């Protein structure tokens, strides 16, 4: 009974997935709903409660309330829910070239002059075909040559707003951000997550991606162009699991 229910659930899920893919192919990709950033870092996170801010009346002969932010205060993100700007400027280049050549030759020869008289019995069983002095004669030769090279160059220059989702015990901040842009039938999605130090945040409430520890930055897309550029699923499975 459980196997039947499991099979039915799998079929239903695959059907919904196929239906979603078909709808996306006809109407184009849809943007994700706006909400609090999902957990992009695969760890269990504990969120601290936001500090309560009670409205206080203005002081006598003053336009400012006690505890209110002022022009001269520190406006940098430091509490759960605060927003800061992440500047991503990646310009990486890598070149690697390797060449390997291997060769090996083996030759093993062994014989038995006397083995409890069994060599005579073997000679009678195989006349003119059994030579005790060359009972074992093995030979082998292996040659292998390989070469490979990598020439990679990538440039990403983006800016995204992130939200503080956790304050660690030592004061460091866990940030997460997500941005989606749709142009015609193509959606470009940028996600960023990591851990930053409050003192690394500039006075403009911004931080560079090089100052984010455990940074997780993803920039990709989904839509008609991405689907055409991707390798078909059947071909990918064959190439991945083919032993040849």
PEMODA-V978852 format. One record per pair of residues at least 24 apart in sequence whose ideal C-beta (glycine too) atoms are under 6 Angstrom apart, sorted by the first residue. I is the first residue (numbers start at 1). J is the second residue. D is the distance in Angstrom with one decimal. If there is no record, write none. Layout:
BEGIN
I_J_D, I_J_D
END
This chain:
BEGIN
28_185_3.9, 29_187_4.4, 29_222_5.0, 29_223_4.8, 31_180_5.1, 31_182_5.8, 37_163_5.3, 37_176_4.0, 37_178_5.7, 40_176_5.0, 40_191_5.7, 40_193_3.8, 41_193_5.1, 45_166_5.3, 47_166_5.9, 48_80_5.4, 48_167_5.4, 50_80_5.7, 50_81_5.8, 76_201_4.7, 76_205_5.1, 77_164_5.3, 78_198_5.4, 80_164_5.5, 82_164_4.7, 83_161_5.5, 83_163_5.7, 84_162_6.0, 84_205_5.1, 85_161_5.8, 85_206_4.0, 86_160_5.3, 86_162_5.1, 86_192_5.4, 86_207_5.9, 87_159_5.4, 87_206_5.9, 87_208_5.3, 88_158_4.5, 88_209_4.6, 89_157_5.1, 90_156_4.3, 91_155_5.3, 92_154_5.4, 93_153_4.8, 94_152_4.6, 95_151_5.4, 96_150_4.3, 97_149_4.3, 98_148_5.3, 99_147_4.4, 100_146_4.9, 101_145_4.8, 102_144_4.4, 103_143_5.1, 104_142_4.6, 105_141_4.8, 106_140_4.5, 107_139_4.9, 108_138_4.3, 109_137_5.0, 110_136_4.1, 111_135_5.0, 158_190_6.0, 160_190_5.5, 160_192_5.7, 162_192_5.9, 172_197_5.7, 185_223_5.1, 185_224_4.7, 186_221_5.8, 186_223_3.6, 186_225_5.2, 187_222_5.3, 187_223_5.5, 188_221_4.8, 189_220_5.9, 190_219_5.1, 191_218_4.6, 192_217_5.2
END
